[in-house]
Amino acid sequence: MENQGKGSDNVRDLDIREVNIEKLRDIREVIIDGSLDKEEKRRDFIRQIENPCLYRQGEYIVSLKFADTDVTLEERLLEYLERSEGEEAPWELLH
């Protein structure tokens, strides 16, 4: 199975050992334009990373899973961004 993880509804069931790492976006290559407003920065990040639940960081595959399946990824990301506002975080450009 050569899955790149884009748009998969079954990410939580995905075995990352079967994912082709070369087809995943590397988060280190995502560049956010600081002139964009908050919402546009978020959209630009999602557009560039393609699948925020499954991407790579160098030689590692990152797979995000949430226990509460009634909450959407967008809701989780917004919750995280709101909680981390004012903190030093890799996401600081998205604030």
Biotite code that builds the C-alpha atoms (Angstrom):
import biotite.structure as struc

atoms = struc.array([
    struc.Atom([0.000, 0.000, 0.000], chain_id="A", res_id=1, res_name="MET", atom_name="CA", element="C"),
    struc.Atom([1.588, 3.258, -1.101], chain_id="A", res_id=2, res_name="GLU", atom_name="CA", element="C"),
    struc.Atom([-0.481, 5.866, 0.700], chain_id="A", res_id=3, res_name="ASN", atom_name="CA", element="C"),
    struc.Atom([0.480, 9.506, 0.810], chain_id="A", res_id=4, res_name="GLN", atom_name="CA", element="C"),
    struc.Atom([-2.185, 10.344, 3.386], chain_id="A", res_id=5, res_name="GLY", atom_name="CA", element="C"),
    struc.Atom([-3.987, 13.103, 1.486], chain_id="A", res_id=6, res_name="LYS", atom_name="CA", element="C"),
    struc.Atom([-7.640, 13.421, 2.329], chain_id="A", res_id=7, res_name="GLY", atom_name="CA", element="C"),
    struc.Atom([-7.857, 10.080, 4.043], chain_id="A", res_id=8, res_name="SER", atom_name="CA", element="C"),
    struc.Atom([-10.914, 9.637, 6.266], chain_id="A", res_id=9, res_name="ASP", atom_name="CA", element="C"),
    struc.Atom([-9.277, 6.615, 7.890], chain_id="A", res_id=10, res_name="ASN", atom_name="CA", element="C"),
    struc.Atom([-6.070, 8.204, 9.194], chain_id="A", res_id=11, res_name="VAL", atom_name="CA", element="C"),
    struc.Atom([-6.661, 6.698, 12.624], chain_id="A", res_id=12, res_name="ARG", atom_name="CA", element="C"),
    struc.Atom([-6.693, 3.219, 11.057], chain_id="A", res_id=13, res_name="ASP", atom_name="CA", element="C"),
    struc.Atom([-3.650, 3.862, 8.908], chain_id="A", res_id=14, res_name="LEU", atom_name="CA", element="C"),
    struc.Atom([-0.487, 1.887, 9.578], chain_id="A", res_id=15, res_name="ASP", atom_name="CA", element="C"),
    struc.Atom([2.273, 4.478, 9.122], chain_id="A", res_id=16, res_name="ILE", atom_name="CA", element="C"),
    struc.Atom([4.689, 1.697, 8.244], chain_id="A", res_id=17, res_name="ARG", atom_name="CA", element="C"),
    struc.Atom([2.762, 1.416, 4.964], chain_id="A", res_id=18, res_name="GLU", atom_name="CA", element="C"),
    struc.Atom([2.994, 5.131, 4.098], chain_id="A", res_id=19, res_name="VAL", atom_name="CA", element="C"),
    struc.Atom([5.470, 6.256, 1.459], chain_id="A", res_id=20, res_name="ASN", atom_name="CA", element="C"),
    struc.Atom([7.364, 8.955, 3.385], chain_id="A", res_id=21, res_name="ILE", atom_name="CA", element="C"),
    struc.Atom([8.590, 10.538, 0.146], chain_id="A", res_id=22, res_name="GLU", atom_name="CA", element="C"),
    struc.Atom([5.008, 11.478, -0.764], chain_id="A", res_id=23, res_name="LYS", atom_name="CA", element="C"),
    struc.Atom([4.359, 13.301, 2.513], chain_id="A", res_id=24, res_name="LEU", atom_name="CA", element="C"),
    struc.Atom([4.944, 17.031, 2.934], chain_id="A", res_id=25, res_name="ARG", atom_name="CA", element="C"),
    struc.Atom([7.843, 17.949, 5.217], chain_id="A", res_id=26, res_name="ASP", atom_name="CA", element="C"),
    struc.Atom([6.671, 20.471, 7.819], chain_id="A", res_id=27, res_name="ILE", atom_name="CA", element="C"),
    struc.Atom([10.149, 22.027, 7.815], chain_id="A", res_id=28, res_name="ARG", atom_name="CA", element="C"),
    struc.Atom([9.493, 23.227, 4.259], chain_id="A", res_id=29, res_name="GLU", atom_name="CA", element="C"),
    struc.Atom([6.268, 25.039, 5.152], chain_id="A", res_id=30, res_name="VAL", atom_name="CA", element="C"),
    struc.Atom([6.792, 28.801, 5.018], chain_id="A", res_id=31, res_name="ILE", atom_name="CA", element="C"),
    struc.Atom([4.071, 31.108, 6.304], chain_id="A", res_id=32, res_name="ILE", atom_name="CA", element="C"),
    struc.Atom([3.821, 34.621, 4.873], chain_id="A", res_id=33, res_name="ASP", atom_name="CA", element="C"),
    struc.Atom([3.899, 36.953, 7.889], chain_id="A", res_id=34, res_name="GLY", atom_name="CA", element="C"),
    struc.Atom([1.949, 39.626, 5.994], chain_id="A", res_id=35, res_name="SER", atom_name="CA", element="C"),
    struc.Atom([-1.196, 37.460, 5.892], chain_id="A", res_id=36, res_name="LEU", atom_name="CA", element="C"),
    struc.Atom([-3.952, 37.859, 8.465], chain_id="A", res_id=37, res_name="ASP", atom_name="CA", element="C"),
    struc.Atom([-4.557, 35.141, 11.057], chain_id="A", res_id=38, res_name="LYS", atom_name="CA", element="C"),
    struc.Atom([-7.165, 33.222, 9.039], chain_id="A", res_id=39, res_name="GLU", atom_name="CA", element="C"),
    struc.Atom([-5.140, 33.395, 5.820], chain_id="A", res_id=40, res_name="GLU", atom_name="CA", element="C"),
    struc.Atom([-2.054, 32.078, 7.671], chain_id="A", res_id=41, res_name="LYS", atom_name="CA", element="C"),
    struc.Atom([-4.060, 29.096, 8.873], chain_id="A", res_id=42, res_name="ARG", atom_name="CA", element="C"),
    struc.Atom([-5.383, 28.389, 5.392], chain_id="A", res_id=43, res_name="ARG", atom_name="CA", element="C"),
    struc.Atom([-1.918, 28.759, 3.884], chain_id="A", res_id=44, res_name="ASP", atom_name="CA", element="C"),
    struc.Atom([-0.485, 26.298, 6.411], chain_id="A", res_id=45, res_name="PHE", atom_name="CA", element="C"),
    struc.Atom([-3.187, 23.712, 5.630], chain_id="A", res_id=46, res_name="ILE", atom_name="CA", element="C"),
    struc.Atom([-2.724, 24.259, 1.881], chain_id="A", res_id=47, res_name="ARG", atom_name="CA", element="C"),
    struc.Atom([1.023, 23.702, 2.126], chain_id="A", res_id=48, res_name="GLN", atom_name="CA", element="C"),
    struc.Atom([1.066, 20.756, 4.539], chain_id="A", res_id=49, res_name="ILE", atom_name="CA", element="C"),
    struc.Atom([-1.853, 19.105, 2.639], chain_id="A", res_id=50, res_name="GLU", atom_name="CA", element="C"),
    struc.Atom([-2.777, 16.789, 5.503], chain_id="A", res_id=51, res_name="ASN", atom_name="CA", element="C"),
    struc.Atom([-2.121, 18.185, 9.003], chain_id="A", res_id=52, res_name="PRO", atom_name="CA", element="C"),
    struc.Atom([-2.862, 14.748, 10.476], chain_id="A", res_id=53, res_name="CYS", atom_name="CA", element="C"),
    struc.Atom([-0.178, 12.992, 8.456], chain_id="A", res_id=54, res_name="LEU", atom_name="CA", element="C"),
    struc.Atom([3.066, 14.639, 7.384], chain_id="A", res_id=55, res_name="TYR", atom_name="CA", element="C"),
    struc.Atom([6.773, 14.228, 7.883], chain_id="A", res_id=56, res_name="ARG", atom_name="CA", element="C"),
    struc.Atom([9.470, 16.043, 9.759], chain_id="A", res_id=57, res_name="GLN", atom_name="CA", element="C"),
    struc.Atom([12.713, 15.032, 8.127], chain_id="A", res_id=58, res_name="GLY", atom_name="CA", element="C"),
    struc.Atom([13.038, 11.273, 8.362], chain_id="A", res_id=59, res_name="GLU", atom_name="CA", element="C"),
    struc.Atom([10.060, 10.899, 10.730], chain_id="A", res_id=60, res_name="TYR", atom_name="CA", element="C"),
    struc.Atom([6.392, 10.415, 9.927], chain_id="A", res_id=61, res_name="ILE", atom_name="CA", element="C"),
    struc.Atom([4.058, 12.406, 12.171], chain_id="A", res_id=62, res_name="VAL", atom_name="CA", element="C"),
    struc.Atom([0.544, 11.016, 12.589], chain_id="A", res_id=63, res_name="SER", atom_name="CA", element="C"),
    struc.Atom([-1.915, 12.982, 14.725], chain_id="A", res_id=64, res_name="LEU", atom_name="CA", element="C"),
    struc.Atom([-4.865, 11.187, 16.281], chain_id="A", res_id=65, res_name="LYS", atom_name="CA", element="C"),
    struc.Atom([-7.556, 12.449, 18.619], chain_id="A", res_id=66, res_name="PHE", atom_name="CA", element="C"),
    struc.Atom([-9.493, 10.394, 21.138], chain_id="A", res_id=67, res_name="ALA", atom_name="CA", element="C"),
    struc.Atom([-12.683, 12.437, 20.735], chain_id="A", res_id=68, res_name="ASP", atom_name="CA", element="C"),
    struc.Atom([-13.924, 11.493, 17.259], chain_id="A", res_id=69, res_name="THR", atom_name="CA", element="C"),
    struc.Atom([-16.892, 13.905, 17.470], chain_id="A", res_id=70, res_name="ASP", atom_name="CA", element="C"),
    struc.Atom([-14.521, 16.859, 17.164], chain_id="A", res_id=71, res_name="VAL", atom_name="CA", element="C"),
    struc.Atom([-13.202, 17.830, 13.738], chain_id="A", res_id=72, res_name="THR", atom_name="CA", element="C"),
    struc.Atom([-9.548, 18.422, 12.977], chain_id="A", res_id=73, res_name="LEU", atom_name="CA", element="C"),
    struc.Atom([-10.296, 22.075, 12.293], chain_id="A", res_id=74, res_name="GLU", atom_name="CA", element="C"),
    struc.Atom([-11.905, 22.443, 15.735], chain_id="A", res_id=75, res_name="GLU", atom_name="CA", element="C"),
    struc.Atom([-8.895, 20.743, 17.384], chain_id="A", res_id=76, res_name="ARG", atom_name="CA", element="C"),
    struc.Atom([-6.395, 22.946, 15.539], chain_id="A", res_id=77, res_name="LEU", atom_name="CA", element="C"),
    struc.Atom([-8.303, 26.110, 16.454], chain_id="A", res_id=78, res_name="LEU", atom_name="CA", element="C"),
    struc.Atom([-8.509, 24.971, 20.074], chain_id="A", res_id=79, res_name="GLU", atom_name="CA", element="C"),
    struc.Atom([-4.767, 24.324, 20.132], chain_id="A", res_id=80, res_name="TYR", atom_name="CA", element="C"),
    struc.Atom([-3.953, 27.661, 18.517], chain_id="A", res_id=81, res_name="LEU", atom_name="CA", element="C"),
    struc.Atom([-6.180, 29.536, 20.962], chain_id="A", res_id=82, res_name="GLU", atom_name="CA", element="C"),
    struc.Atom([-4.654, 27.763, 23.980], chain_id="A", res_id=83, res_name="ARG", atom_name="CA", element="C"),
    struc.Atom([-1.106, 28.358, 22.794], chain_id="A", res_id=84, res_name="SER", atom_name="CA", element="C"),
    struc.Atom([-1.632, 32.056, 22.029], chain_id="A", res_id=85, res_name="GLU", atom_name="CA", element="C"),
    struc.Atom([1.160, 34.031, 23.637], chain_id="A", res_id=86, res_name="GLY", atom_name="CA", element="C"),
    struc.Atom([3.369, 30.966, 24.166], chain_id="A", res_id=87, res_name="GLU", atom_name="CA", element="C"),
    struc.Atom([6.570, 30.174, 22.321], chain_id="A", res_id=88, res_name="GLU", atom_name="CA", element="C"),
    struc.Atom([5.546, 27.424, 19.919], chain_id="A", res_id=89, res_name="ALA", atom_name="CA", element="C"),
    struc.Atom([6.424, 26.194, 16.445], chain_id="A", res_id=90, res_name="PRO", atom_name="CA", element="C"),
    struc.Atom([3.014, 27.477, 15.405], chain_id="A", res_id=91, res_name="TRP", atom_name="CA", element="C"),
    struc.Atom([3.703, 31.038, 16.541], chain_id="A", res_id=92, res_name="GLU", atom_name="CA", element="C"),
    struc.Atom([3.436, 32.423, 13.016], chain_id="A", res_id=93, res_name="LEU", atom_name="CA", element="C"),
    struc.Atom([-0.142, 31.155, 12.825], chain_id="A", res_id=94, res_name="LEU", atom_name="CA", element="C"),
    struc.Atom([-1.270, 33.377, 15.737], chain_id="A", res_id=95, res_name="HIS", atom_name="CA", element="C"),
])
